[in-house]
Amino acid sequence: MDLTTGFKIATIRGIEIRVHWSWIFIFTLITWSLAEGYFGTEFPDWSDQQRWGWAAGTSVLFFGSVLFHELSHAFVAQGFGMAVPSITLFIFGGVSNIGGEMRTAGQEFRIAIAGPLASWVLAVVFGALAFVFSDSNAGEVLFYLAFINFVLGAFNLLPGFPLDGGRVFRSIVWARTKDLVRATRIASAVGGGIAWVMIILGILTVVFLGSLAGLWYVLIGLFLKQASESSYQQMVVERALEKLRAADVMRAPPEPVGEDWTVQRIVDERVLGQAERALFVHRDGQVVGLITTTDLTRVPRDEWGAMPAGRAMVPSADVVTVQPDTSVLESMRLMQEHDIHQVPVIEDGRLVGLLTRGDIIRQLELRAMMDGVRRSDRRGPPAEARR
C-alpha cells in the first residue's frame, strides 16, 4: 500500500497531515457500525439524525486520537533532531514518516513508546470526562472513546514489528546485541508470528462463531505480515546502500546535446537510437540544464519538430544534484522526495557522472548474487566432491 498518496488536510509543526483514500472507507465503516450498532443499542430512543450525528462526531474524535498518537511519535523524533515530513491516516490507523533510521536503541525506545503512552493518556482523560458527564448521553460517548484509546495503546504494544511494541522489542534486543540488523530480523520474525496468530484466530472466528469481525482480524494480520517482512527487507537494503557512495555506482555522464536541438532530434537520435533516458543540455560547452524522457513526454507531439531542448529542459539551477561522496541511500531518498529517476553527480562545479535508480537496483542485485555465492562457498563443496 502506497502511503505517500492522499490529500493534505493540515500542517502541524512542519509535519504534513495527510489522509489516504482508504481512510474514507474505514471512517464510513466505523460511523455506520456506531450508528447502527453501539448507539442503536445504547440509545434506542434516539432519532436516526441523532445516531448518525453522534456516530460521525465520535469517528472524528477517534481519528483525532489516532492523530494524537502519531504526533506523539513525531514530536519525540523531532526532539532528537529527526525530520518528520508527514503523517498519513489510512485504513489501519496512522503512520508517521520519520526520516532516517534510529541512531540508538534508546532513541527508538522513546519514540516508539510515546504512541501507546499518548493513547493511554487520552483514555484517562476521556474516562475522567465520562465520569463527570455520566448522567448525560455524552458520558457514554466519552466512555467509548476512553475504552477505544486504551485498546489502541494496548494493541500497539504487541511485540510485532513494525507495531510500536515491535519497535520497543527491537530496541531492547538492539541494546543487548549491539546489532541493529540482527535485532530487526528477530523483531520481524516475532511480528510475522503474531500476524499468523491473528490470521488463524480471524479464520476460526468466522468459521466457528460465524462472526464477520474475524475477517477484520485476517486483514490486519495480512497487513502486519507484509509490513513485518518489508520492514526487514528495507533495513537490509538501507544498510547495503549506506556503504555505497554515488561515485561507486554512477555512470559516466552522457554526451550533452545542444540547447538548439529539437525534441524530435533528441527522441530519434538519443532516446530511440541509444536508449538514453536523461541528457544534459549545453550552451557553448557549459551545461545549462537536464532533459529527461519525462520532460519530453510533456511536450505535445505536434511540437516536437519545433521545440528546442532549451525550452523543454529543466534549468541547472532547478536540478537536484549530489556529490561523489554522497551516500547512495541519501541519493535514493532525494530521488523519491523529488519524484525523479536520476541525479547528476557534481564535483567542484564539474559534472562527473549520472546516478540513476536503475543503476542502484542493478548494484543491489549484483551484491545479493555475490553474497549468495560467498555463503555457498563458506558451506563448502557438495558432499560428492568432498568424497
N, C-alpha and C positions, 0 to 999 in steps of 0.2 A: 504494500500500500504506500503510495507516494504522498507523504505528509507535507511536502513542500507546496502542494497546490491548495487552493482555498482562497477565501476572501478576508481581507484585513478589516477588523472591527474597531481596533483601538491601538494605542501605543502607550506603554507604561514603563517609565524609566529607560527609554530607548529600546524596549522589547516590543516587537510587533505581536499583537494578539490576533491569531488567525483562526478561522473556522473552516474545517474540511467539509466537503459536501456530505460525507457520511454522517456528520453530526446532525443534520436536518432529520435523517431517518430516526436516530436514537432519541432525539428531542421529541419528535412526534410520538414515538412508541411509549416513552415514559409518560408524556402528557395523557395519552389515551388510556394507559393502564391505571393511572391515578384517578382519572375522571370516571372510568367505567368500573374500576375495581375498588381501590382503597377508599376514596371519598364516597363512592356509591354505597359501600357497606357501612362506613362510619357515620355518614350523614344522609340517610335515606330521604329526609325531608327537604334536602337542597334541590333547587331547580337545576335544569341542565346548564343554564348560564352560570350559576354559582359553581357547580362542579368543574366545568371546563375552565372557568376563570381562575379558580384556586389551583387547579392542576397545572395550568400554564405558568402561573406565578411560582409554584413550587419547583417546577422544572427549571425555570430561570435561576432560582436560588441554588438548586442542586448544581447546575453547571457553573454558577458563580463560586460554589465551594470547590469544585474541581479546579477552576482557575486559580483560586487562592492557594490550593495545594501545590500547583505547578509554579506559581510565583514564589512560594517559599523556597523551592529548589533554586529558582533563578536568582533570587536576591542573595542567597548564601554563595552561589557561584560567583556572582558579581563582586561580592565581598572578598573573594580570593583572586580578583583581577581577571576573571574569565569572561569572555564575550558570550552573551545570550541574545542572538539575533531575533528569535521568535519563540512563541508558544502556540501550539496548534491544538484546538479542541476537535476530537474526532469520535468515531463510533464507540471506541473502548475507553473514552475518558479524555485524557490530555497528555501531551508530551512536550517537554522543554528541549529546545535545540541549543544545547550548550556546546560552544566551540572549543574543540581540543579535548585531549584526554586528561584525566585527573593526574596531578603531579605526585600526590602522596596518598597513602591509604587513609590517612586522617582526613584529608580533603574530601575524598569520596564518601567516607562515613558521614561526615557532617552534612554534605549536600544531599545525600540520599535520605537520611533520617529526618531531614527538615519537612518533607512532604507529609508522611504519616503523623508527625507531631502536630503539624498545622491542622490536619483533618481532625485530630482529637481535640485540639483547642476549640475548633468550631463546634464539635459535638458537645463540649462542656457549655459553650456559650448558648447554643440553641436549646440545650437541656435546661439551663437556668431560665431562659426566656419562656420555655414551655411551662415550667413550674409557676412563673409569675402570671402567665395568661392561661392557667389551667382551666378556668371557668368559661373560656371563650373558644370559638371554633379555631382561632389562631393557635391555641395551645396544641391541638392535635397535629397541625401542620408543622409546628416547631419541633414537636416530639419526633415526627417522621424525619425531619432534617437532621436532628441530633443522632438518631439511630443510623441513618444512611451515611453520615460522616464518620461515625465510629466504625461501621463496616468498611468504608472506603480506606480508612487508615489501616485497619487490620488486614484487609486483603492485600494491600500494597506491601505489607511486611512479610508476606510469604517469601521464603528464600529461593524464589525462582527468578533468575536473571532473564530479562533486564528489568523486572519489577524493582521497586525501591528496596524491598527486603533482599532481593538477589544482589543488589549493589552493596548493601550493608554486609551481606555474607561475603561477597568478593573482597571488600575492603579488609575484613578480618583475616581471610585466607592470604591476601596480599601482604598484610602486616606480618604474618607468621612465616611465609615462604620467601618474601622479598622478590617475588617473581609475578609480575602483573599478567603475563600471558598464561602462565600455569593457573593462576587464580581465576582468570576469565574462563579457561577451559573447564575447571571444576564447577564454577558457578553456572555456566551454560549447561553442563550435564545435569545438574540439580534442577535447573529451570525446565529442561526437557522432560525430566521425570515428573515434575509437578504438572506439566502440560498434559502428559499422558494420563495421569490420575484424573484430571478434570475431564478429559475426553471420555474416559471409561465411565466415570460417575454420571456424566451427562447422558451417555447412551443407556445406562442402567435406569436412570430416572425416567427416560422416555418409554423404555420397554416395559418395566415392571410397575411404575407408578402412573404411566400414561400422561405425564406432565410435559407439556411442550417447553417448559422452562429449562429442561435438560438440554435442549438444542442450543440455548444461550451458553451453557457451560461448555458444550462442544466447540462452539465458535471461539469462545475466549481461549480454550485450550489450544486450538489450532493456531490462533494468533500468537499465543505465548510460545508455542513450539517453534514457529517460524522466526519470531523475533529473537529467541534464545540462540538459534543456530546462526542467524545472520549477524548477530552481535559478535559472536566469537570469530566468524569469518572476517568481519570488518576489522576486528582487533589485529588479526594475523596480517591482513593486507596493510593496515596502517603501520604496523611495526616494520614490515618489509619496505614500505615507501619512505619511512623516516630515515633509513640508512642510505637511501639514494639521493643524489643531487641532480639538479637539472642537467649539469654537464655530463652525467653518466648515461643519460637516456636520450638527450636531444639529438636531432639530426642536423646535418649541415643545412644552412638556410638556402632555399631555392633561389635561382637566379631571378632578380626582380624584373618587373615589367614596367614599361614607361607609363607615365600618367596619361599619355595621349592614346594608349592602346584602347581599342573599343572592347566592350563586354563580349561581343561576338568573337573577336580575335582571341581573347583570353579563354573563352569556352572551347573554341576549336583547337587551339594550339597547346594550351597548358592543362585545361581540365580534362577534356576528352582525349587529347593527344598524349599527355604524360601522367594522367590520373592524379594531378595535384589538386589539393583542396584549399590551400591557403597560399597566397602570393603577396610579396611585398611590392609596393609601388614606389618608383624612384623619380626624382627630378634632378637632372644634372649630377647624377651619381649619389645623391643623398636620399635615403629612404624617407618618404613623406607619409606613408600610410600602409594599411594592410587591407587586402580584399579576399574574402573567403567565398566558398560556394553558397553559403547562406546569404551573403551580400548580393551575389549575382542573381539568385532566385528572386530577390526583392525587386529587381528591375523588370518592368513589363517586357514581354518577349518582343514586341514590335519596336522597342527602343534599343535593342542590343547592338544594332549596326551603327548607331549614332552616339550612344552613351559612352563617354571616356571613363577610364579607370579612376581618374582624378575626382570624378563626381560620385562614383559608386563606392569608393573605398571608405574605410574608417580612418580618419586622420591620426597621425602618430601620437598626438597629444592625448587621444582618447583610447589608445590601445593599451591593454593590460600587459605588462611585461614582468619578467623575473630575471634574476641574476644567475650565473652559472652555479653558485654555491647555495642557491635556494633549494630547500628540500622538495622532492617530488610530491610529497604529501601536501605541503603548503601550496605547491603549484596546482595540484588537483583541486584543492579547496577553492582556489581563485577561479578556476575554470567553472566549477559548479556554481559559485556565487554569482558570476557574471554570465552564466549560461553560454559559454564559448567552448570550442573544441581544441584550441591550441593557443599557446602564448609564445611570443618571441623571447629569446634569451639575449640579454644585453649586458655587455661588459665594457666599462669605461666609455659609455656612449656608443659603442660599436655593436652591430648586430653579429652575433657569433653562432646562433643556432635557432631552431624551432622545436618546441616541445609540444607533442600532441597527445590526446587521450589514447589514441590507438597505439602509439609507441609505448606508453606506460602499461597498457594492458598486455601487450606482447612481452614486455620485460617481466611482468609478473608471471605470465605463462611459462616463460623460459626458466625463471628461477624455481617455480614449482616443479618443473620437469627435472631440473638438475638436483633439487632436494630429494626427489624420489629416487634418482639414480644413486645418490650418496647413501641414502638409507638402505637401499638394496645392497650396496657394496659392503656396508657395515654388517649386514646379516650373513655375509659370506656367500660362497658359490653354492649351487644346488647340491643336494645330497649325492646325486650320481657322480658329479665332478669330484666331490671330496673322497668318494670311494676310489 
